[in-house]
């Protein structure tokens, strides 16, 4: 793998010099007490913050995001409606209802509850009984439903998330990561806008019992409107949250906090920082050359590269010197090269977090060179190629 630092371009000289002259930082731009955290810009998926994001953790109530994905998908696919009803079984009542001592919507045993009310019970009250009623109603048993949750997670590209139940209650083998929780929340926001509003609902009353939203961010007045909080003995207190501020929406997941107060404060600080500390900036226009790659055996020695559209990055407003960019490709690129051929990618780091990866393509075609040109390239590669391999 060969790394090429971008050359400066006259039209963006000041910005590009910031990008290219900075050395990769070894520290984050933001510090959090969370042991794992991950945050993205919702519009583009750009990574704004990452701290040990791929370590497996028990999901706790954050598993309910996957439960709701199953429900929303079934409704959108017309396999179920908001007005369908499911009966509260004794298992749902004992395991997740009033006798359980866990978060519940207090659904009455053997009562029939509309799907929309069960959704509100889960999204607002983190109701375990609501989850189990939905699971049993949709799949016959919670175990069947959990297996379907895992299958659906794989379809969505969540490779590490495995579910054993619909609630997130402790169970051997149940795990996820903060990266995958964040990407799941992004999917819910993007693909089910008609249902997203339930997460921001301030309260819900069922069985004459009113409960406020269990997501502590909702009542903070910080423009938060989702998603869910959770806690486990193994991973501590965690939360998946989202904030929209001045047209910028960020989504984050974090865990490993000591108590609910610390969870609320760390989640608030992270989300507010993410929604206020970056400026979206176009650094390369559509069809503008981003950089060049070395060519082996070609009629010319280098190849212009471009993206398929404009290249935007998220600049830290206060720490622009912490942002670096490189063109990365497997090189040198062997001739012939066709215009539009994939060659490499532009990678952008914010501090030590890989923030963006933009595919780059050949902006021109390069024919096979003459025999003398190819011989010269072969001699160059013989002389310096081992240095590149040693560097890697």
ZITAFEN-V94865 format. One record per helix or strand. SS is the DSSP state (H for helix, E for strand). FROM is the first residue (numbers start at 1). LEN is the number of residues. If there is no record, write none. Layout:
SS/FROM/LEN ; SS/FROM/LEN
This chain:
E/2/3 ; H/10/12 ; E/36/6 ; E/47/5 ; E/57/1 ; H/60/17 ; E/85/3 ; H/90/7 ; H/98/3 ; E/112/3 ; H/115/11 ; H/128/12 ; H/142/14 ; E/162/1 ; E/175/2 ; H/178/14 ; H/193/8 ; E/203/4 ; E/209/4 ; H/218/3 ; E/224/9 ; E/236/10 ; E/248/10 ; H/260/17 ; E/278/7 ; E/291/6 ; E/298/1 ; E/302/5 ; E/311/6 ; H/320/3 ; E/323/7 ; E/333/2 ; E/337/1 ; E/342/9 ; E/353/10 ; E/366/1 ; E/368/1 ; H/371/21
